[in-house]
Every structure is written in structure tokens, then in C-alpha cells.
Amino acid sequence: MSKLAEFRRAERELQKQMALLEQLQADTSLQREMGFEEKLQALMAD
């Protein structure tokens, strides 16, 4: 595979991953789970 083709493939994969990340960041259930995890870690640190 040429360097340019490899770069283009990586670029497409990155775009897919960024779209998935944006979806996950907008997911309210994930936000609640992350908030719970932060609170739990804070309690365990005490």
C-alpha cells in the first residue's frame, strides 16, 4: 500500500472514530454513568 493510500485510509478511520465519539458524548446515559464513576472514585479516595 502506498503511503498516500495508507494516509487516506487512516484519515477515513479517524473520521469514523470522531463521529462515534461525538455520538457517545451526546449520550445522556453515558454521561450519567461517567458522573457516577467520578463520584464513586471520589468516595473511594476519601
N, C-alpha and C positions, 0 to 999 in steps of 0.2 A: 504494500500500500504506500502510495506516495505521501510525503509529508503534508501536502495540501489536502488530500483526501482524508488523512488521519485528523487533521485540524478541523475540517468541516464536520466530520463525524462527531468529534468531541464537542464541537460547538452546538450541534443538534441535541446531543445528550444533555448538555448543560441547560439548554433552553427547556427541555422536558423536566429536568430536575427543579429548575426555578419555578415552573408552573405548578408543580406538585407542592413545593414549599409554600407558595402563595396560598394554595388551597388549604393546606394544613394550618397556616397561620390564621386563616379566617374561620376555622372550625371551632365553634364555641365549646364543644365537648372536650377538645384537646386543650383549650385554654383553661377550662375548669380543672382538668387533670394536672396540668402544669402548675396551677395555683396550689392545688392540694399537695403536690410533691414539694413545692417550696416551703409550705407551712410545715409539712412533716419533717423536712430536713432541719428547719429552724428549731422545732421542738426537740429533735434528737441531739442538736448541738448544745442545748442547754444543760 
